[in-house]
Amino acid sequence: MEQVEKKTTRVVIADDHPVVRMGVRLMLEMGEGIELVGEAIDGAGAIELVAALQPDVILMDLRMPGIDGLEAIKRIRSACPQVGVLILTTYNEDDLMISGLRVGAQGYLLKDADMHMVIHAVRVAARGEMLVQPEIMARILSHAERGLSPPSATPRRQRHSTLTAREREVLAAVARGERSKEIAVRFGITERTVGACLTSVYSKLGVDSRAAAVAVALERGLLPRQE
C-alpha cells in the first residue's frame, strides 16, 4: 500500500526581539514535521513574508515598530485567510489579547511557554482550530469583567439575552479550546448541532469566526469565569 506523505507545517515568526525569535526557533526545530521558513522583525516584514511564502502558521508579536501586530494580523487575515495566526504574548497585554481575537488570531502563546506547548500550539493553529492557554483565558476573563460597564449603563440581562443558555455553554467550551467533537460529547448533542449553534452565535454577535465570537463575548461579559 502506498504511504501518504505527511504534510510539513511551515511557520513564520514575527517578533522584534532576537532572543525571543531564537528561543522559538530552537523549539520549533525539535518539532517533527515543522519547518521554520522565515523570520520578521516588524509588522511590515511579516505581511511581506506571509504573502511571499504562504506559511501554514505565523507566530506574531503584538508590540513591534512601524506596523504593529494587530494591524499586521488584519492585513494577513484579509489577504491570506488560510494562514493560522498565533499571538506571542506576555502577561501584561490583556486589552491587546481581546483585540487580537477580534481581528482574527486563533489563540495566544506565552513567550515563556515550553517546547511541548509551542509545538502543540502550532499544530492546532495549522488545523484551523482555536487555542488559548487556560492561564491566559482566566486572566483575560478577569480583565474583561473588571472592564465591563456598570449595570445601569448596559444591563447584564440584556447582554445575556442575546444568546441562549446552550449557545453560551457551547461558546464557553470554544473559549476553553475544545473542538466540535469534544463539545458534542460534553453536552450529548451532535457535531451538526454544535455547528448550527455556533452559526447562530456568529449571526447574533456579528462575527465570522470562533476567535472573534469569543472576543465579543468577552467584551460583553457573556462568558463565565474559568474554574
Backbone torsions as a table, in degrees:
resi	resn	phi	psi	omega
1	MET	NA	135.7	-178.9
2	GLU	-72.7	130.8	-179.6
3	GLN	-80.3	139.3	177.9
4	VAL	-83.8	125.9	-178.6
5	GLU	-71.4	130.9	-179.9
6	LYS	-73.0	136.2	-178.2
7	LYS	-77.6	133.3	176.1
8	THR	-81.8	133.5	177.3
9	THR	-87.4	117.3	-175.6
10	ARG	-97.2	130.4	-170.6
11	VAL	-126.6	143.7	171.6
12	VAL	-119.6	141.2	175.2
13	ILE	-110.3	135.7	174.5
14	ALA	-127.8	107.2	179.7
15	ASP	-159.8	138.1	-176.7
16	ASP	-85.7	0.3	179.0
17	HIS	-101.3	114.6	-178.3
18	PRO	-56.6	-36.7	-178.2
19	VAL	-65.4	-40.5	178.3
20	VAL	-63.6	-46.9	-179.7
21	ARG	-61.2	-41.6	-179.5
22	MET	-63.2	-44.2	-179.2
23	GLY	-62.8	-45.6	179.4
24	VAL	-66.2	-40.1	179.3
25	ARG	-58.1	-46.5	-178.8
26	LEU	-63.3	-37.4	179.6
27	MET	-71.0	-40.1	179.3
28	LEU	-63.4	-33.9	179.7
29	GLU	-63.7	-20.0	179.3
30	MET	-86.3	-10.0	-177.7
31	GLY	-88.4	123.4	179.2
32	GLU	-65.7	132.0	177.2
33	GLY	78.1	14.5	178.0
34	ILE	-118.2	132.1	-178.5
35	GLU	-128.4	123.8	173.9
36	LEU	-81.0	118.2	-174.7
37	VAL	-108.7	-8.7	179.5
38	GLY	-172.9	156.1	178.1
39	GLU	-134.2	138.5	178.5
40	ALA	-125.6	151.2	-179.0
41	ILE	-107.7	0.2	177.1
42	ASP	-157.7	175.1	-177.1
43	GLY	-64.5	-39.5	179.7
44	ALA	-61.2	-43.5	178.5
45	GLY	-63.9	-37.6	179.4
46	ALA	-63.1	-44.6	179.7
47	ILE	-61.0	-43.9	-178.8
48	GLU	-65.6	-43.6	-178.9
49	LEU	-64.1	-43.5	-179.8
50	VAL	-62.8	-42.8	179.1
51	ALA	-62.5	-39.4	-176.1
52	ALA	-80.0	-38.2	-171.3
53	LEU	-100.6	-20.5	-178.9
54	GLN	49.5	58.5	-179.9
55	PRO	-72.1	170.1	175.8
56	ASP	-82.0	-34.0	-175.5
57	VAL	-142.9	144.1	169.5
58	ILE	-123.9	134.1	174.7
59	LEU	-97.5	117.1	-167.5
60	MET	-119.8	123.5	170.0
61	ASP	-75.6	151.6	-179.2
62	LEU	-91.8	-36.0	-176.2
63	ARG	-101.2	96.4	178.8
64	MET	-134.0	156.1	179.8
65	PRO	-67.6	155.1	179.4
66	GLY	71.4	-125.2	176.4
67	ILE	-72.2	118.5	-177.2
68	ASP	-79.7	177.0	-175.7
69	GLY	-61.7	-40.1	-178.9
70	LEU	-62.5	-46.8	179.4
71	GLU	-65.3	-38.6	178.3
72	ALA	-63.0	-40.5	178.8
73	ILE	-62.6	-44.4	178.8
74	LYS	-55.3	-48.1	-176.2
75	ARG	-69.0	-38.7	179.8
76	ILE	-67.2	-43.9	-179.4
77	ARG	-65.3	-32.2	178.7
78	SER	-72.0	-43.1	-176.6
79	ALA	-84.7	-35.3	-175.5
80	CYS	-134.9	70.3	-175.2
81	PRO	-63.3	-16.1	-179.5
82	GLN	-78.3	-13.3	-177.8
83	VAL	-80.9	126.8	177.9
84	GLY	-76.3	138.5	-178.4
85	VAL	-119.8	122.8	173.5
86	LEU	-117.4	131.4	-179.8
87	ILE	-89.8	130.3	171.9
88	LEU	-84.9	122.1	-171.7
89	THR	-138.3	164.8	171.9
90	THR	-114.8	-177.4	-175.1
91	TYR	-79.8	-2.5	-173.5
92	ASN	-115.1	32.0	-176.3
93	GLU	-126.2	44.4	-172.5
94	ASP	-59.0	-49.6	-179.6
95	ASP	-60.5	-42.1	-179.3
96	LEU	-66.2	-32.7	179.3
97	MET	-60.3	-48.5	-179.9
98	ILE	-64.8	-42.6	178.4
99	SER	-61.7	-36.4	179.6
100	GLY	-63.2	-42.0	176.2
101	LEU	-62.4	-40.3	-177.7
102	ARG	-60.8	-38.5	-175.4
103	VAL	-90.0	2.3	171.3
104	GLY	122.4	0.5	176.0
105	ALA	-66.3	146.8	-179.6
106	GLN	-92.1	-11.4	-179.9
107	GLY	169.5	-170.7	-173.9
108	TYR	-131.4	151.7	177.8
109	LEU	-135.7	119.5	178.3
110	LEU	-65.0	141.4	-177.4
111	LYS	-66.4	-17.2	176.8
112	ASP	-103.1	17.6	178.3
113	ALA	-63.2	150.9	-180.0
114	ASP	-82.5	173.7	-174.4
115	MET	-58.5	-43.8	-177.0
116	HIS	-63.2	-38.8	179.7
117	MET	-68.3	-41.1	179.8
118	VAL	-61.8	-48.4	-178.1
119	ILE	-65.1	-42.4	178.3
120	HIS	-61.0	-44.8	-178.0
121	ALA	-61.8	-42.6	-179.8
122	VAL	-62.7	-42.3	-179.3
123	ARG	-67.4	-38.3	177.6
124	VAL	-63.8	-46.9	-179.6
125	ALA	-63.3	-37.0	179.9
126	ALA	-64.8	-27.5	177.4
127	ARG	-83.4	-1.6	179.8
128	GLY	81.0	16.3	-178.4
129	GLU	-97.0	167.9	-178.4
130	MET	-96.6	141.9	179.0
131	LEU	-140.7	121.3	171.7
132	VAL	-135.1	120.5	179.9
133	GLN	-61.0	139.7	-176.1
134	PRO	-51.8	-40.7	-178.0
135	GLU	-67.3	-30.8	177.5
136	ILE	-74.4	-43.0	179.4
137	MET	-61.5	-41.6	178.7
138	ALA	-60.7	-39.0	-178.4
139	ARG	-69.8	-45.8	-177.6
140	ILE	-72.7	-27.5	173.1
141	LEU	-64.3	-44.3	178.9
142	SER	-63.3	-41.6	179.4
143	HIS	-63.9	-42.7	-179.4
144	ALA	-63.9	-39.3	179.1
145	GLU	-63.1	-40.9	179.8
146	ARG	-67.0	-28.6	-176.3
147	GLY	-91.5	-0.4	-179.0
148	LEU	-65.8	148.5	176.5
149	SER	-67.5	153.1	177.3
150	PRO	-58.5	150.2	-178.3
151	PRO	-53.3	-33.6	-178.9
152	SER	-66.1	-28.3	-178.2
153	ALA	-81.3	-45.3	178.8
154	THR	-138.3	93.7	-175.5
155	PRO	-52.4	131.8	-179.3
156	ARG	-59.1	-35.0	-180.0
157	ARG	-61.1	-41.0	179.2
158	GLN	-65.2	-41.0	179.3
159	ARG	-61.9	-44.2	-176.6
160	HIS	-73.4	-24.7	-176.3
161	SER	-69.4	-13.1	179.8
162	THR	-71.4	-24.5	-179.7
163	LEU	-122.8	145.5	175.1
164	THR	-74.8	168.0	179.0
165	ALA	-59.6	-42.5	179.8
166	ARG	-65.4	-40.4	179.3
167	GLU	-63.2	-39.1	177.8
168	ARG	-67.3	-37.3	178.3
169	GLU	-64.1	-44.9	-179.5
170	VAL	-65.6	-41.5	-180.0
171	LEU	-65.9	-36.8	176.9
172	ALA	-63.3	-38.7	177.8
173	ALA	-66.0	-39.3	176.3
174	VAL	-60.5	-42.7	179.9
175	ALA	-62.9	-26.7	176.9
176	ARG	-81.2	-2.7	178.8
177	GLY	88.5	14.0	-178.9
178	GLU	-76.5	144.6	178.0
179	ARG	-84.6	165.5	-177.1
180	SER	-57.4	-40.0	-179.9
181	LYS	-63.1	-41.9	179.8
182	GLU	-67.5	-38.5	178.7
183	ILE	-65.2	-41.5	179.8
184	ALA	-60.6	-44.0	179.4
185	VAL	-65.6	-42.4	-178.1
186	ARG	-58.0	-42.7	-174.2
187	PHE	-103.5	3.3	178.0
188	GLY	66.2	38.9	179.3
189	ILE	-126.7	173.4	179.8
190	THR	-86.3	160.6	176.2
191	GLU	-63.2	-32.4	177.4
192	ARG	-63.2	-38.7	178.0
193	THR	-66.0	-38.9	176.8
194	VAL	-60.5	-45.1	-179.9
195	GLY	-62.6	-42.3	179.3
196	ALA	-64.6	-38.1	179.1
197	CYS	-63.3	-44.7	-179.9
198	LEU	-67.6	-37.1	177.0
199	THR	-60.1	-40.4	177.8
200	SER	-65.6	-41.1	178.5
201	VAL	-61.4	-46.1	-179.9
202	TYR	-57.8	-44.3	-178.3
203	SER	-63.6	-44.3	-177.4
204	LYS	-68.9	-34.2	-177.2
205	LEU	-93.7	-7.1	178.7
206	GLY	71.2	40.2	-178.9
207	VAL	-128.9	176.9	-179.4
208	ASP	-135.2	17.4	179.3
209	SER	-153.6	162.2	178.5
210	ARG	-62.2	-44.3	-177.6
211	ALA	-61.9	-45.1	-179.9
212	ALA	-65.7	-36.4	178.0
213	ALA	-62.7	-42.6	178.4
214	VAL	-63.9	-41.4	-179.3
215	ALA	-61.4	-47.6	-179.7
216	VAL	-65.2	-40.1	179.2
217	ALA	-62.9	-37.7	176.6
218	LEU	-62.7	-45.3	-178.1
219	GLU	-64.7	-30.4	-177.1
220	ARG	-96.2	-0.2	179.4
221	GLY	72.7	32.2	-176.8
222	LEU	-93.3	-4.4	-179.4
223	LEU	-108.3	137.6	177.7
224	PRO	-74.2	155.7	175.3
225	ARG	-62.0	137.6	178.0
226	GLN	-71.9	137.9	178.2
227	GLU	-84.0	NA	NA
